[in-house]
């Protein structure tokens, strides 16, 4: 059944004959699933009870990574960055503060934004007090506001409690202008009712919450009474589990450790003396030379000591250091320095997310400035610290980067085939697929996890990818994860591996023939050996090399396009040199070649075989679309150019899609003839800036007759004809900025549009990116370390089992 449906779809896609256009009610564009880490990641947060890592982006998205490879993507109403991100641990609630100072309350179970709380001032410090779920927000004027998280209603409640700057900063009050708060946090002691407030200029205040008064103010005199260069606080954290020490980092690169006086002894002193109680700066002056301290993080390791993680960077220096501090003394030892190649903008310790082998693992997750996530195994850090106490030189912990498990080489081109949506699916099989997938944050080599060949008959969707290193892979895409079924490594005639980038793929279902072309100009004809099975994927069973035969031919220039029709004895190949070659399937020999001229430098963008019928006369055509949008029409058997004057757009523009459409007269644009049974053949040409429909009969005669045209708003980077459940046709367009349009054919009217926030298409040939679309409008977009699974039509979701990988 799978092979039958795929062949029917492939045939239907090539010959769109006498069919109607899609309607708005047929279309429902939506992001079905997002896999990976967004490219513009900027913040991290982790819930240690639910084992969920949140990654906020600069465009209002939040990616959630949970247990058993579950993932979800949250999208704020406005595409603006988050500046604070924190969980209410164990409650399924995530709080985000955006740069417009709106506090968002997210329910991670329903993946819904439940509440949006506007704040009139600029929030500069934000802390969620776990267990009680009070929230403290410090602002740019030096005030502290208090909220309560209502877990039942998933909203914030304003509390009538505020700590004014004039009262918390001390008697001088900086002339009443206010100094922004950079840190606000209750002392870790459970019985403590004190709040530590640190201002940008280094002033520190310990505030009694119940008594609403200052316990002490300190930190000002050290800087003000000396003539040292003024420095600002850039980061801070508690540096012991009892709340008696605090570490502060400055933009000068200095790190000071301050001891907080015994707060219970301070209670017995008069209020006037409390104001003069200074924090004691311990003998732990430490400095990163001219490297501002960006963030500090304290991690207790036992009852007496802990690790202080220091993140500092400047324009030319990136340092990530670990200091060991003893809670009962002032001693410190520099234990480890991680040399990073770029700045780190966030860190979290992630523990307990399951790997396929179900082994417990704790990972130090570092979010770098580029948006990449770097992983360090905490057990290796601990091993390094132990070895550093001995005479043997320790080895720095290894680190790796989060990557999609699609192999070491990026994907350059892809093809996607879906099966019958009404076919009965095996839920246990999809659950098994998800469990085999490697944990995204695993330090282990992800490699390419293969599906069991014994379960090939259960596969419902197939994706074929061509890679930058010349590899071709077949993937089970039955759920929104790509699981490798089979891989072909290209070989030269001397059996050495070919690493030329795959630039074109064409797979004929009925004949089980794969045509591939690469950057070096090599074309390979791969014929798979069939068996008696009705399933197309049975051809992939068996040892690599035993289940297929391969022949190759070398052409001039990189291959840019390939085309064949089912059960044909030949196929066509186009190259960047503008040469069209028609090649025999059985022995990969050339029947003929045709050099075509292009207005600008560029080659063949599209090839299509077409049977043209006119006035009872049939003719086999090979329609060629050039990269500059010129259209040439050849006689298939001989290569004779039929239109001496190619059909051309007014100015050269990059062609994305060229396809024939066969429409009844009453469906053709501008036609009012409903009596004749004759059908009109049109050429659909989609370029970066417009969609055009040409008359094929006029094009054969070298005349340009445009029957319809729509100018596009934006730069289109991908186009594909799609088919509805009842053979209605339309066209889906993907734009460089992530916009997705669905239009009807042949009137080209816009039905619906959607947006893939964060997706940006690059024309860089060295970047790993690919877009592919099935005939029923299912799109897979692979960009860097992200994969988007996007559905276009109102049909049963092919990823109905995506909930197994959805958080």
C-alpha positions in Angstrom: 0.0 0.0 0.0 2.8 2.4 0.8 4.4 2.0 -2.6 1.1 2.3 -4.4 0.2 5.6 -2.6 3.6 7.1 -3.1 3.6 6.2 -6.9 0.1 7.7 -7.2 1.2 10.9 -5.5 4.4 11.1 -7.6 2.3 10.7 -10.8 -0.2 13.2 -9.6 2.4 15.7 -8.9 3.9 15.4 -12.4 0.7 15.5 -14.3 -1.8 17.9 -12.8 -4.6 17.3 -15.3 -8.1 18.8 -15.4 -8.2 19.6 -11.7 -9.5 22.4 -9.5 -7.7 24.8 -7.3 -7.4 24.7 -3.5 -9.9 26.8 -1.4 -9.2 28.7 1.8 -11.1 26.1 3.8 -8.7 23.4 2.5 -5.7 25.2 4.0 -4.5 25.3 7.6 -0.8 26.3 7.8 0.8 25.4 11.1 4.1 24.4 12.7 3.6 20.7 13.6 6.9 20.3 15.5 10.2 22.0 16.1 13.3 20.0 16.8 16.6 21.3 18.1 17.8 24.6 19.7 16.8 27.9 18.1 19.7 29.7 16.4 19.3 33.0 18.4 19.1 31.5 21.9 19.9 34.0 24.6 18.8 32.7 28.0 18.6 29.5 30.0 16.5 28.3 32.9 16.1 24.8 34.4 13.5 23.1 36.6 15.4 20.5 38.6 12.1 18.8 39.8 10.5 18.4 36.4 13.8 18.1 34.6 12.9 20.7 31.9 15.4 23.1 30.4 14.1 26.3 28.9 16.0 28.2 26.2 14.7 31.7 25.5 15.5 33.5 22.2 15.9 37.1 21.0 12.6 36.9 19.1 10.1 35.9 21.7 10.4 32.1 21.5 11.1 29.7 24.3 12.2 26.2 23.6 11.5 23.5 26.2 13.6 20.4 26.4 12.3 17.7 28.8 12.4 14.0 29.7 12.6 11.2 27.1 13.5 13.6 24.2 10.3 15.6 24.6 10.4 19.1 23.2 8.0 22.1 22.8 8.3 25.6 21.3 6.5 28.5 23.0 5.9 31.7 21.1 5.1 35.1 22.8 2.6 37.4 21.0 5.5 39.8 20.3 8.8 38.8 18.7 10.9 40.6 21.4 13.7 39.2 23.6 13.5 37.9 27.1 15.8 39.3 29.7 14.9 37.2 32.7 13.7 33.5 32.7 12.9 31.4 35.8 10.7 28.4 36.7 8.4 28.0 39.6 10.1 24.7 40.4 7.9 21.6 40.1 4.8 23.6 39.3 4.8 23.5 35.5 5.0 27.3 35.4 7.7 29.4 33.6 8.1 33.1 34.1 9.7 35.3 31.5 10.4 39.1 31.5 10.7 40.6 28.1 12.5 43.8 27.1 9.2 45.7 27.2 9.1 44.8 30.9 6.1 42.5 30.6 6.1 39.5 32.9 4.8 36.4 31.1 3.4 33.4 32.9 3.5 30.2 30.9 1.8 26.9 31.6 4.3 24.4 30.2 1.8 21.5 30.2 -0.7 23.3 27.9 2.1 25.3 26.3 -0.1 28.4 26.7 0.7 31.9 27.8 -1.7 32.3 30.7 -1.0 35.8 31.9 0.8 38.9 30.8 1.6 41.4 33.5 2.8 44.9 32.3 5.3 46.7 34.6 5.6 50.4 34.3 9.3 50.6 35.1 12.4 48.9 33.7 12.9 45.6 35.5 16.7 45.1 36.3 16.5 42.3 38.8 14.1 39.4 39.1 13.9 36.5 41.5 11.2 33.8 42.2 11.3 32.6 45.8 10.7 28.8 45.5 8.1 27.1 47.7 6.3 30.3 48.7 6.4 31.6 45.1 6.8 35.2 46.0 8.5 37.2 43.3 10.8 40.2 43.8 11.4 42.7 41.0 14.0 45.4 41.2 13.8 48.3 38.8 16.1 51.0 37.3 15.0 53.6 40.0 16.2 51.4 42.9 12.8 50.2 44.1 11.7 46.6 44.8 8.2 45.4 44.1 6.6 42.2 45.4 4.2 39.8 43.6 2.7 36.5 44.4 2.3 33.7 41.8 -1.2 32.3 41.9 -0.6 28.7 40.9 -4.3 27.9 40.6 -5.1 30.7 38.2 -1.7 30.8 36.6 -1.4 34.6 37.1 0.4 37.2 39.1 -1.1 39.1 42.1 0.3 42.6 43.0 1.0 42.8 46.7 0.8 46.1 48.6 4.4 45.9 49.5 7.2 48.0 48.1 10.8 48.8 49.2 11.5 52.4 48.1 14.9 53.4 47.0 15.0 56.2 49.5 14.6 53.8 52.4 16.8 50.9 51.2 19.8 52.8 49.8 20.6 54.6 53.0 20.7 58.2 54.3 22.4 59.8 51.3 20.0 58.3 48.8 22.2 59.4 45.9 20.4 62.8 45.8 17.1 61.0 45.2 17.9 60.1 41.6 17.8 56.4 42.2 20.4 53.7 41.3 19.3 50.6 39.5 19.2 47.3 41.3 21.2 44.4 39.9 20.5 41.7 42.5 17.7 41.0 44.8 17.3 37.7 46.7 16.2 36.4 50.1 18.9 34.8 52.3 19.0 31.1 51.7 18.3 30.3 55.4 14.7 29.1 55.8 14.1 31.0 59.0 15.5 34.3 57.5 13.2 37.1 56.6 16.0 39.2 55.1 16.4 40.4 51.6 19.7 41.3 50.1 19.6 44.1 47.6 22.7 45.1 45.6 22.8 48.3 43.5 24.8 48.9 40.4 27.3 51.2 42.2 28.2 48.5 44.7 26.0 49.5 47.6 24.5 46.5 49.4 21.5 46.5 51.7 20.1 43.8 54.0 16.5 44.5 54.4 14.1 43.0 57.1 11.0 42.1 55.2 8.7 41.7 58.3 9.9 44.9 60.0 10.2 46.8 56.7 13.5 48.4 57.7 17.1 48.3 56.8 19.3 45.9 58.9 22.5 47.4 57.4 23.9 49.2 54.4 27.4 48.7 53.2 29.7 48.6 50.2 29.6 52.3 49.5 32.5 53.6 51.6 35.1 51.3 50.1 34.8 52.9 46.7 33.7 56.4 47.6 36.4 57.1 50.2 39.2 56.0 47.9 40.3 57.6 44.7 40.1 54.3 42.8 38.5 54.2 39.4 34.8 53.8 39.7 33.5 50.3 38.9 30.0 48.9 38.5 28.5 45.7 39.7 27.8 43.3 36.8 26.9 40.1 38.6 26.3 38.6 42.0 25.3 35.4 43.7 25.2 33.8 47.1 28.5 32.0 47.9 27.4 29.6 50.6 24.4 27.6 51.5 23.8 29.5 54.8 23.6 32.9 53.2 26.6 34.3 55.1 28.7 35.1 52.0 28.0 36.8 48.7 30.2 37.0 45.7 30.1 40.1 43.5 31.7 40.7 40.1 32.5 44.1 38.6 33.0 45.5 35.1 36.7 46.0 36.0 37.2 42.2 36.3 37.3 42.3 40.1 35.5 39.6 42.1 35.0 40.3 45.8 33.6 37.9 48.4 31.7 39.7 51.2 30.8 38.2 54.6 27.4 39.2 55.9 27.3 39.9 59.7 25.3 37.6 62.0 21.8 38.9 61.3 20.5 37.6 64.6 23.1 39.4 66.6 22.3 42.5 64.5 18.7 42.3 65.7 19.8 43.1 69.2 21.6 46.3 68.2 20.0 49.7 67.9 18.6 50.7 64.6 21.1 53.6 64.3 24.0 51.2 64.8 22.5 48.8 62.3 22.8 51.4 59.6 26.6 51.5 60.2 27.2 47.8 60.3 29.5 47.2 57.3 29.7 44.0 55.3 33.2 42.5 55.8 35.1 42.1 52.6 37.0 38.8 52.9 40.6 38.4 51.8 39.5 36.9 48.5 40.2 39.7 46.1 40.4 38.0 42.6 40.6 39.7 39.3 40.3 38.7 35.6 42.6 41.1 33.9 40.5 43.6 31.9 37.8 40.9 31.5 34.4 42.1 32.9 32.6 39.6 35.0 29.3 38.7 33.2 27.9 36.1 35.5 28.6 34.2 38.7 27.1 31.0 39.9 27.6 29.2 43.2 27.1 25.4 43.3 27.5 23.7 46.7 29.4 20.4 46.6 29.3 19.3 50.2 28.6 20.7 53.7 31.9 22.7 53.7 32.7 23.9 50.2 31.3 24.6 46.8 32.3 25.8 43.3 32.1 29.3 42.1 31.7 29.5 38.4 33.0 32.7 36.8 32.0 33.8 33.3 33.9 36.8 32.0 34.4 38.2 28.5 35.6 41.3 26.7 36.0 42.0 23.0 39.1 39.9 22.7 39.0 37.5 25.7 36.6 34.8 26.8 37.2 33.0 30.1 35.1 30.5 32.1 36.7 29.7 35.4 35.9 27.5 38.4 37.0 28.5 41.9 36.8 26.3 44.9 35.6 28.1 48.1 35.5 26.8 51.6 32.5 27.9 53.5 34.3 27.9 56.9 37.4 29.8 55.8 38.5 32.5 53.4 40.7 30.2 51.4 40.2 29.8 47.7 41.9 27.8 45.0 41.7 28.3 41.2 41.0 24.8 40.0 40.0 25.0 36.4 39.8 27.4 33.5 37.7 26.4 30.4 39.1 28.2 27.3 36.0 29.2 25.3 36.1 30.5 21.7 33.3 32.9 22.4 31.4 34.6 25.2 29.1 32.6 27.4 25.7 34.2 28.1 24.1 31.6 30.4 24.7 28.3 32.3 22.7 25.6 34.0 23.3 22.2 35.5 21.0 19.7 34.0 20.4 16.4 35.7 18.2 13.5 35.2 17.0 13.9 31.6 16.9 10.4 30.3 19.3 9.1 27.6 18.3 6.0 25.5 20.5 4.0 27.8 18.6 5.5 30.8 21.9 6.3 32.6 21.7 9.3 34.9 23.9 12.1 33.8 24.7 15.7 35.0 25.7 18.1 32.4 27.0 21.7 32.6 25.1 23.5 29.9 26.8 26.7 28.6 24.9 28.9 26.2 27.4 30.8 24.0 26.9 34.2 22.4 26.4 32.7 18.9 23.4 30.7 20.3 25.3 27.4 20.3 25.0 25.2 23.4 28.2 23.8 24.8 28.1 20.7 27.1 30.5 19.7 29.8 30.2 16.4 31.7 30.0 17.3 35.5 31.7 14.0 36.4 34.7 15.0 34.3 34.8 18.4 36.1 34.8 16.6 39.4 37.5 14.2 38.2 39.7 17.1 37.2 39.2 18.8 40.6 40.3 15.6 42.4 43.3 15.1 40.1 44.4 18.7 40.6 45.1 17.9 44.3 47.6 15.2 43.3 50.9 15.5 41.5 49.7 14.1 38.3 48.7 16.8 35.8 45.0 16.8 35.3 43.3 16.8 31.9 40.8 19.5 31.1 37.2 18.2 30.8 36.1 17.5 27.3 33.2 19.5 25.8 30.9 19.1 22.9 28.2 21.1 21.2 24.5 20.3 20.8 24.0 19.0 17.2 21.2 17.3 15.4 21.8 13.6 15.0 21.8 13.7 11.2 25.5 12.9 11.0 28.6 15.0 10.9 27.9 16.5 7.5 25.2 19.0 6.9 22.2 18.4 4.7 22.2 20.2 1.3 19.2 18.7 -0.5 16.2 16.6 0.5 13.1 14.9 -0.9 10.0 14.0 1.2 7.3 11.4 0.5 4.2 10.8 2.6 1.9 7.8 2.6 -1.8 7.3 2.8 -3.1 9.2 5.9 -6.0 6.7 6.3 -3.6 3.8 6.8 -3.6 2.2 10.2 -0.6 3.2 12.2 1.2 1.3 14.9 1.4 3.5 18.0 3.9 1.2 19.8 6.2 1.6 16.8 6.2 5.4 17.0 6.9 5.2 20.7 9.8 2.9 20.0 11.2 5.4 17.4 11.1 8.3 19.9 12.8 6.2 22.6 15.7 5.3 20.3 16.4 8.9 19.5 19.5 10.3 21.3 19.1 12.8 24.1 19.7 16.2 22.6 21.9 17.2 25.6 23.9 14.0 25.7 27.7 14.1 25.8 27.8 10.8 24.1 28.4 10.6 20.3 25.0 10.8 18.8 26.1 9.3 15.5 23.2 8.2 13.2 20.7 6.1 15.0 19.3 3.4 12.7 15.8 2.0 12.5 15.4 -1.7 12.6 15.1 -3.1 9.1 12.6 -5.7 10.4 10.1 -2.8 11.0 10.5 -1.2 7.6 6.9 -2.2 6.7 5.7 0.1 9.5 7.3 3.2 8.0 4.7 5.7 6.8 6.8 8.6 5.6 10.2 8.7 3.8 12.8 11.4 3.6 15.9 11.2 1.4 18.8 13.6 2.1 21.9 14.5 0.2 24.8 15.7 2.3 27.7 18.1 2.1 30.2 15.1 2.2 28.5 13.2 -0.6 26.5 10.9 1.6 22.9 10.0 0.8 20.6 8.9 3.6 17.1 7.4 3.8 15.1 8.4 6.9 11.9 7.2 8.6 9.9 10.4 9.0 6.8 8.7 10.4 6.9 10.9 13.5 8.5 14.4 13.8 12.0 12.9 14.2 14.2 11.6 11.4 15.5 8.1 12.1 18.0 6.7 9.6 17.0 3.6 7.7 19.8 3.3 5.2 22.9 5.3 4.0 24.9 5.3 0.8 28.5 6.5 0.8 29.4 7.6 -2.7 32.4 5.8 -4.2 34.8 6.6 -7.1 35.7 3.9 -9.6 38.8 3.2 -7.6 36.6 2.5 -4.5 37.8 5.7 -2.8 35.1 7.7 -1.1 33.7 10.7 -2.9 33.1 13.7 -0.7 31.6 16.0 -3.3 28.5 17.8 -2.1 25.2 16.3 -3.3 23.4 18.9 -5.2 20.4 17.1 -6.8 18.2 14.0 -6.0 15.5 12.3 -8.0 13.8 9.1 -6.8 11.4 7.2 -9.0 9.1 5.0 -6.8 7.8 2.5 -9.3 11.2 1.6 -10.8 13.1 2.0 -7.5 15.8 4.2 -9.2 17.6 7.0 -7.5 19.4 9.6 -9.5 21.9 11.8 -7.7 24.2 14.6 -8.9 27.0 16.3 -7.1 29.2 19.4 -7.0 31.9 17.7 -9.0 29.6 16.9 -12.0 29.3 13.1 -11.2 25.8 11.7 -11.9 25.0 8.3 -10.3 22.2 5.9 -11.3 21.4 3.7 -8.3 19.0 0.9 -9.0 17.6 -0.9 -6.0 16.8 -4.7 -6.2 13.1 -5.4 -5.7 11.5 -8.3 -3.9 8.0 -9.6 -3.8 7.0 -7.2 -1.0 4.4 -4.5 -1.6 6.4 -2.0 0.5 8.7 0.3 -1.3 11.2 0.4 1.6 11.8 -3.3 1.3 14.4 -2.3 -1.3 16.5 -0.9 1.5 16.9 -4.2 3.3 20.1 -6.1 3.1 23.8 -5.3 3.4 24.9 -2.0 1.9 26.0 -2.6 -1.6 24.2 -5.9 -2.0 20.7 -4.4 -2.4 21.5 -2.0 -5.3 23.6 -1.5 -8.4 25.3 1.8 -9.1 26.5 3.3 -12.4 28.0 6.8 -12.8 29.0 9.3 -15.5 31.0 12.5 -15.3 29.7 15.7 -16.7 31.2 19.2 -17.0 30.1 21.5 -14.2 28.2 20.9 -11.0 24.9 19.2 -11.3 22.0 21.6 -10.7 18.9 19.6 -11.8 17.7 16.1 -12.6 14.5 14.7 -13.9 12.9 11.4 -14.9 9.5 9.9 -15.4 8.3 6.5 -14.2 9.4 3.5 -16.2 11.4 5.7 -18.7 14.6 4.4 -20.3 16.3 7.7 -19.9 16.6 10.8 -17.7 17.8 14.4 -18.0 20.5 16.2 -16.1 21.3 19.9 -16.1 24.6 21.5 -15.0 25.8 25.0 -13.9 27.4 25.3 -17.4 24.0 25.4 -19.0 24.3 21.9 -20.5 21.4 19.5 -20.7 22.3 15.9 -21.0 19.8 13.1 -21.7 21.2 9.8 -20.3 20.2 6.2 -20.7 19.2 4.5 -17.4 20.6 1.0 -18.1 24.2 1.9 -18.8 24.5 5.6 -17.9 25.6 6.6 -21.4 24.7 9.9 -23.0 22.0 10.0 -25.7 22.6 13.6 -26.5 23.7 16.9 -25.0 22.5 20.4 -25.6 24.2 23.7 -24.7 21.7 26.5 -23.8 22.6 30.1 -23.4 21.8 32.0 -20.2 21.4 35.8 -20.0 23.6 35.9 -17.0 26.0 33.4 -15.5 24.1 30.4 -14.3 22.9 27.0 -15.4 19.8 24.8 -15.5 17.4 25.3 -12.6 14.6 22.9 -13.7 13.9 20.0 -16.1 10.6 18.4 -16.8 9.4 15.7 -19.4 6.0 16.4 -20.8 3.6 14.8 -23.3 2.1 17.6 -25.2 -1.2 17.0 -27.1 -2.5 19.5 -29.5 -5.2 19.0 -32.3 -4.8 15.3 -32.0 -1.0 15.5 -32.3 1.2 14.2 -29.4 4.7 15.3 -28.9 7.3 14.3 -26.2 8.9 17.5 -24.8 11.7 18.3 -22.4 11.0 21.7 -20.8 14.1 23.4 -19.5 14.0 26.3 -16.9 17.2 28.3 -16.7 18.4 29.9 -13.5 17.7 33.3 -15.1 14.1 32.3 -15.6 14.4 31.7 -19.4 12.3 28.7 -20.6 13.6 26.5 -23.5 11.6 23.7 -25.0 13.4 20.7 -26.5 12.2 17.7 -28.5 12.7 14.8 -26.1 14.1 12.3 -28.5 16.5 14.5 -30.4 17.2 17.5 -28.3 16.1 19.8 -31.1 15.3 23.3 -29.8 11.6 24.0 -30.6 11.4 27.6 -29.5 14.2 29.5 -31.1 13.2 32.5 -29.0 13.2 31.3 -25.3 10.3 32.6 -23.2 11.9 35.1 -20.7 11.0 37.4 -17.9 11.6 41.1 -18.5 14.7 41.0 -16.4 16.8 38.1 -15.1 15.6 36.7 -11.8 16.4 33.4 -10.1 13.9 30.6 -11.0 12.7 28.3 -8.1 10.1 26.2 -9.8 8.9 25.3 -13.3 6.1 22.9 -13.7 3.3 22.2 -16.3 -0.4 22.4 -15.4 -3.1 20.9 -17.6 -6.4 22.7 -16.9 -9.9 22.6 -18.4 -10.9 25.7 -20.2 -13.3 26.9 -17.5 -10.4 26.6 -15.0 -7.9 28.6 -17.1 -7.5 32.2 -16.2 -9.6 34.6 -18.3 -11.4 31.7 -20.1 -15.2 31.8 -20.6 -15.5 28.8 -22.9 -17.5 26.0 -21.1 -18.5 24.0 -24.1 -15.3 22.4 -25.3 -13.6 19.5 -23.7 -10.2 20.6 -24.8 -7.7 21.3 -22.1 -5.1 24.0 -21.9 -1.5 23.4 -20.9 0.2 26.1 -18.9 3.7 26.6 -17.6 3.9 27.6 -14.0 7.1 29.6 -13.3 7.9 30.7 -9.7 10.8 33.1 -9.2 12.2 35.0 -6.2 9.8 37.9 -6.8 6.8 36.7 -8.7 4.6 33.8 -9.9 3.7 33.6 -13.6 1.5 31.3 -15.8 2.5 31.0 -19.5 0.6 29.3 -22.3 2.6 26.2 -23.3 1.3 26.2 -26.9 2.6 29.8 -27.3 5.9 29.0 -25.6 6.6 26.2 -28.1 6.2 28.8 -30.9 8.7 31.1 -29.2 5.9 33.5 -28.0 5.4 34.8 -24.5 1.8 34.8 -23.5 1.3 35.4 -19.7 -2.2 34.2 -18.6 -1.7 35.2 -15.0 0.9 36.9 -12.8 1.3 37.8 -9.1 4.1 39.9 -7.7 5.4 38.6 -4.4 5.9 40.7 -1.3 9.3 39.5 -0.1 12.1 37.3 -1.4 10.9 33.7 -2.0 13.4 30.9 -1.5 11.3 27.8 -2.1 8.1 26.8 -4.0 6.2 23.6 -4.5 2.9 22.5 -6.1 0.7 20.7 -3.5 -2.4 18.5 -3.9 -5.5 18.4 -1.7 -7.4 15.3 -0.6 -9.6 15.5 -3.7 -6.8 16.4 -6.1 -7.2 20.2 -5.8 -4.0 21.9 -6.5 -2.2 24.9 -5.1 1.3 26.3 -4.5 3.1 26.8 -1.3 5.9 29.4 -1.0 8.5 29.8 1.6 10.2 33.2 2.0 13.7 34.0 3.3 12.2 35.6 6.4 10.2 32.6 7.4 6.8 33.6 5.9 4.9 30.7 4.3 2.1 31.5 1.8 -0.4 29.1 0.3 -2.0 30.1 -3.0 -4.6 28.5 -5.3 -4.0 27.5 -8.9 -4.5 28.7 -11.5 -5.8 32.1 -10.1 -2.8 32.5 -7.8 -5.0 34.1 -5.1 -3.5 34.1 -1.6 -5.5 31.6 0.6 -3.6 31.8 3.9 -0.2 32.7 5.3 1.8 31.8 8.4 5.2 32.6 9.7 8.1 30.5 10.9 9.5 32.8 13.5 13.3 32.6 13.8 13.7 30.9 10.4 16.0 32.8 8.1 17.1 31.3 4.8 20.7 31.8 3.8 22.1 31.7 0.3 25.6 30.7 1.6 26.5 27.6 -0.3 28.6 26.4 2.7 25.7 26.6 5.2 23.7 23.5 6.0 20.1 24.1 5.0 17.4 22.4 3.0 13.7 22.7 2.3 11.6 19.9 1.0 7.8 19.4 0.5 5.7 16.4 -0.1 2.9 16.4 -2.6 0.3 16.9 0.1 1.9 20.0 1.6 4.1 18.6 4.4 7.3 20.6 4.6 10.5 19.8 6.4 12.9 22.7 6.8 16.4 21.9 8.1 18.6 24.9 9.1 21.7 24.5 11.1 20.8 22.8 14.4 17.0 23.2 13.9 14.4 21.2 12.0 10.9 22.5 11.3 8.0 20.2 10.5 5.3 22.3 8.9 1.8 21.2 7.7 -0.1 23.2 5.1 -3.5 21.5 4.5 -6.6 20.7 6.6 -6.0 17.0 6.7 -5.4 14.5 9.4 -2.1 15.3 11.0 0.6 12.9 9.7 2.3 13.7 13.0 -0.7 12.6 15.1 1.9 10.6 17.2 4.0 13.7 17.7 2.7 13.9 21.2 5.2 11.2 22.1 8.0 13.7 21.5 6.0 16.8 22.5 6.5 18.1 26.0 
